[in-house]
Amino acid sequence: MQTTYPKASAVTPLAGKRLLVTFATGERKIYDCTPLLKEEVFRPLQNEELFRRARADKHGYGVVWNEEIDLAEGDLWVNGKPVEEVHGTRDAGQ
């Protein structure tokens, strides 16, 4: 049996290589991309200009930066922390 996760409806890049992800359910989570930067495919995200291009996939299947770099909604859902649990993120830009 395959698990399904809520679709990502909006993404806001935050300071510290974090993403504020809003899901179709209305729930919001903070996803820390820092650990990903050690992986070859995600290293280009060290460039702040590229990182800030993060957007929700048009079908909600995760976050995309370009044709080569993306994250699935399941990873964002499972490894993201609810906004309420993350200190100092009640305002998305903080």
KEKOLZA-101595 format. One record per residue (C-alpha): residue in one letter; x, y, z. Coordinates in nm, 2 decimals. Example, Ala and Ser with C-alpha at 12.3 -4.5 7.8 and 13.67 -1.06 7.14 Angstrom:
<site><type>A</type><east>1.23</east><north>-0.45</north><up>0.78</up></site>
<site><type>S</type><east>1.37</east><north>-0.11</north><up>0.71</up></site>
END
This chain:
<site><type>M</type><east>0.00</east><north>0.00</north><up>0.00</up></site>
<site><type>Q</type><east>0.14</east><north>0.33</north><up>-0.11</up></site>
<site><type>T</type><east>0.12</east><north>0.63</north><up>0.12</up></site>
<site><type>T</type><east>0.00</east><north>0.96</north><up>-0.02</up></site>
<site><type>Y</type><east>0.09</east><north>1.30</north><up>0.11</up></site>
<site><type>P</type><east>-0.08</east><north>1.63</north><up>0.09</up></site>
<site><type>K</type><east>0.02</east><north>1.83</north><up>-0.22</up></site>
<site><type>A</type><east>0.24</east><north>2.14</north><up>-0.19</up></site>
<site><type>S</type><east>0.04</east><north>2.45</north><up>-0.29</up></site>
<site><type>A</type><east>0.29</east><north>2.73</north><up>-0.21</up></site>
<site><type>V</type><east>0.66</east><north>2.77</north><up>-0.12</up></site>
<site><type>T</type><east>0.84</east><north>3.06</north><up>0.03</up></site>
<site><type>P</type><east>1.22</east><north>3.05</north><up>0.06</up></site>
<site><type>L</type><east>1.34</east><north>3.17</north><up>0.40</up></site>
<site><type>A</type><east>1.68</east><north>3.26</north><up>0.55</up></site>
<site><type>G</type><east>1.91</east><north>2.98</north><up>0.64</up></site>
<site><type>K</type><east>1.83</east><north>2.76</north><up>0.34</up></site>
<site><type>R</type><east>1.48</east><north>2.69</north><up>0.48</up></site>
<site><type>L</type><east>1.15</east><north>2.67</north><up>0.30</up></site>
<site><type>L</type><east>0.81</east><north>2.76</north><up>0.42</up></site>
<site><type>V</type><east>0.58</east><north>2.50</north><up>0.25</up></site>
<site><type>T</type><east>0.20</east><north>2.54</north><up>0.25</up></site>
<site><type>F</type><east>0.01</east><north>2.22</north><up>0.17</up></site>
<site><type>A</type><east>-0.33</east><north>2.18</north><up>0.01</up></site>
<site><type>T</type><east>-0.46</east><north>2.09</north><up>0.36</up></site>
<site><type>G</type><east>-0.37</east><north>2.45</north><up>0.48</up></site>
<site><type>E</type><east>-0.10</east><north>2.31</north><up>0.70</up></site>
<site><type>R</type><east>0.24</east><north>2.49</north><up>0.69</up></site>
<site><type>K</type><east>0.58</east><north>2.34</north><up>0.75</up></site>
<site><type>I</type><east>0.94</east><north>2.46</north><up>0.76</up></site>
<site><type>Y</type><east>1.18</east><north>2.24</north><up>0.57</up></site>
<site><type>D</type><east>1.55</east><north>2.28</north><up>0.63</up></site>
<site><type>C</type><east>1.74</east><north>2.22</north><up>0.31</up></site>
<site><type>T</type><east>2.09</east><north>2.26</north><up>0.47</up></site>
<site><type>P</type><east>2.15</east><north>1.88</north><up>0.50</up></site>
<site><type>L</type><east>2.07</east><north>1.84</north><up>0.12</up></site>
<site><type>L</type><east>2.36</east><north>2.07</north><up>0.02</up></site>
<site><type>K</type><east>2.61</east><north>1.79</north><up>0.09</up></site>
<site><type>E</type><east>2.46</east><north>1.59</north><up>-0.19</up></site>
<site><type>E</type><east>2.59</east><north>1.65</north><up>-0.54</up></site>
<site><type>V</type><east>2.25</east><north>1.72</north><up>-0.70</up></site>
<site><type>F</type><east>2.16</east><north>1.99</north><up>-0.45</up></site>
<site><type>R</type><east>2.50</east><north>2.17</north><up>-0.42</up></site>
<site><type>P</type><east>2.39</east><north>2.44</north><up>-0.67</up></site>
<site><type>L</type><east>2.14</east><north>2.55</north><up>-0.41</up></site>
<site><type>Q</type><east>2.43</east><north>2.70</north><up>-0.21</up></site>
<site><type>N</type><east>2.38</east><north>2.98</north><up>-0.46</up></site>
<site><type>E</type><east>2.13</east><north>3.21</north><up>-0.29</up></site>
<site><type>E</type><east>1.98</east><north>3.34</north><up>-0.61</up></site>
<site><type>L</type><east>1.90</east><north>2.99</north><up>-0.73</up></site>
<site><type>F</type><east>1.77</east><north>2.88</north><up>-0.39</up></site>
<site><type>R</type><east>1.53</east><north>3.18</north><up>-0.39</up></site>
<site><type>R</type><east>1.38</east><north>3.05</north><up>-0.72</up></site>
<site><type>A</type><east>1.20</east><north>2.77</north><up>-0.52</up></site>
<site><type>R</type><east>0.84</east><north>2.73</north><up>-0.63</up></site>
<site><type>A</type><east>0.56</east><north>2.47</north><up>-0.58</up></site>
<site><type>D</type><east>0.53</east><north>2.22</north><up>-0.87</up></site>
<site><type>K</type><east>0.23</east><north>2.32</north><up>-1.07</up></site>
<site><type>H</type><east>0.06</east><north>1.99</north><up>-0.98</up></site>
<site><type>G</type><east>0.16</east><north>2.00</north><up>-0.62</up></site>
<site><type>Y</type><east>0.41</east><north>1.72</north><up>-0.63</up></site>
<site><type>G</type><east>0.68</east><north>1.91</north><up>-0.44</up></site>
<site><type>V</type><east>0.92</east><north>2.20</north><up>-0.48</up></site>
<site><type>V</type><east>1.11</east><north>2.27</north><up>-0.80</up></site>
<site><type>W</type><east>1.41</east><north>2.50</north><up>-0.86</up></site>
<site><type>N</type><east>1.49</east><north>2.41</north><up>-1.22</up></site>
<site><type>E</type><east>1.48</east><north>2.11</north><up>-1.46</up></site>
<site><type>E</type><east>1.74</east><north>1.92</north><up>-1.25</up></site>
<site><type>I</type><east>1.66</east><north>2.01</north><up>-0.89</up></site>
<site><type>D</type><east>1.34</east><north>1.92</north><up>-0.70</up></site>
<site><type>L</type><east>1.20</east><north>1.77</north><up>-0.38</up></site>
<site><type>A</type><east>0.90</east><north>1.55</north><up>-0.35</up></site>
<site><type>E</type><east>0.60</east><north>1.65</north><up>-0.14</up></site>
<site><type>G</type><east>0.64</east><north>1.34</north><up>0.07</up></site>
<site><type>D</type><east>0.99</east><north>1.44</north><up>0.18</up></site>
<site><type>L</type><east>0.87</east><north>1.79</north><up>0.26</up></site>
<site><type>W</type><east>0.57</east><north>1.66</north><up>0.46</up></site>
<site><type>V</type><east>0.76</east><north>1.39</north><up>0.65</up></site>
<site><type>N</type><east>1.08</east><north>1.59</north><up>0.73</up></site>
<site><type>G</type><east>0.92</east><north>1.94</north><up>0.76</up></site>
<site><type>K</type><east>0.85</east><north>2.08</north><up>1.10</up></site>
<site><type>P</type><east>0.51</east><north>2.24</north><up>1.17</up></site>
<site><type>V</type><east>0.54</east><north>2.62</north><up>1.18</up></site>
<site><type>E</type><east>0.43</east><north>2.63</north><up>1.54</up></site>
<site><type>E</type><east>0.72</east><north>2.41</north><up>1.65</up></site>
<site><type>V</type><east>0.99</east><north>2.62</north><up>1.48</up></site>
<site><type>H</type><east>1.09</east><north>2.92</north><up>1.69</up></site>
<site><type>G</type><east>1.08</east><north>3.26</north><up>1.52</up></site>
<site><type>T</type><east>0.89</east><north>3.16</north><up>1.21</up></site>
<site><type>R</type><east>0.54</east><north>3.29</north><up>1.29</up></site>
<site><type>D</type><east>0.61</east><north>3.55</north><up>1.03</up></site>
<site><type>A</type><east>0.73</east><north>3.37</north><up>0.71</up></site>
<site><type>G</type><east>1.02</east><north>3.61</north><up>0.64</up></site>
<site><type>Q</type><east>1.19</east><north>3.56</north><up>0.98</up></site>
END
